[in-house]
Amino acid sequence: MEDSKAPVSEHGGETSKAAVLGVAASSGSRRAATRGLAVLDLILRFVAVIASVGSAIAMGTTNQTLPFFTQFLRFKAQYSDLPTLTFFVVVNSIVAAYLVLSIPLSIVHVMASRAKYSRLVLVFFDAAMLALVTAAASAAAAVVYLAHKGNARANWFAICQQFDSFCERISGSLIGSFAAMALLLLLILLSAAALARS
Amino acid sequence: MEDSKAPVSEHGGETSKAAVLGVAASSGSRRAATRGLAVLDLILRFVAVIASVGSAIAMGTTNQTLPFFTQFLRFKAQYSDLPTLTFFVVVNSIVAAYLVLSIPLSIVHVMASRAKYSRLVLVFFDAAMLALVTAAASAAAAVVYLAHKGNARANWFAICQQFDSFCERISGSLIGSFAAMALLLLLILLSAAALARS
């Protein structure tokens, strides 16, 4: 008999064999679905890298010099004038670096769809990076809001009235960071779904 | 025979029964460990509720009136003067409400330790709330930093030099929110670990 090495009792061979085949078929289609999730995970990671790198570059390269100056002062604005925007550039670079490093692990998950503990590690670090990029994006958004609107009660002046193109640039660079945030949220959901399926 | 209703073939009863008992024993100890994770999850949720409610109350009830005033102005500071701090109070209330609503589901997980899809829902909403509370806490932190240090390049004045007790209070109220953030990060890890074990 061919299936004598299988861990089913030899006497009930016919029914057991059918049951084993059924389990194999259903776990096969399950594995294919989990592999689909892993491929989607890989694609989203690439998009998130582009979003956060784009965000860091857009913020890091912005500066504006006003066309008038006094004897002592040149009116020049760049991201490093505001510590929060420096934090934004640093964090987006860190998150992009993490995402690049996580891509090999994501490729492993496409091959080995039953991996559990490496997925668990990814969920944790994805959540930590979600917190980090959200912190940077919203702190920068709070400062950009102040730059646009100012605050009458605190006597903070709306600097965007002078530095208009600088303000447009720093507002735009927030988009990539918020996109990376949404993608990381999706990545956590995908990893958790893969864990629930395995 | 007692186990005739069980889905094992009757002929190989002895070996199959032993195998089933072995599986049951190992899944029993596994289930106990998963239940331990679920109890920890429940406790952390209670702590996170206290942290975020405390944070919202500390920020919401703060105000300071300076002991001098002119004919037209009274110098008074409260959280609603800065939109970012209003956002902070609103988000902390929302997160606290979500955490309270999630407690019944967490209790269900202590009983039914094999629940998968409800854990998946919790992971997703926990991650969304993590993003929300991080956004509020770090936007408020950015504004509190400006209130303390000001910014010479943007001509933003450090209002904490006048409103000292107001500033101490709003700085302190950030702690609860950052604690809630760390707890939510742990809760995501716990749910993912429970999913990996089930």
Interface residues (C-beta under 8 A of the other chain):
Chain A: V8 S9 E10 H11 G12 T15 S16 A77 D81 L82 P83 T84 K116 Y117 R119 L120 V123 F124 A127 A128 L130 A131 T134 A135 A136 A137 S138 A139 A140 A141 A142 V143 Y145 L146 A147 N151 R153 A154 N155 W156 F157 I159 M181 L185 I188 L189 S191 A192 A193 L195 A196 S198
Chain B: V8 S9 E10 H11 G12 T15 S16 A77 D81 L82 P83 T84 K116 Y117 R119 L120 V123 F124 A127 A128 L130 A131 T134 A135 A136 A137 S138 A139 A140 A141 A142 V143 Y145 L146 A147 N151 R153 A154 N155 W156 F157 I159 M181 L185 I188 L189 S191 A192 A193 L195 A196 S198
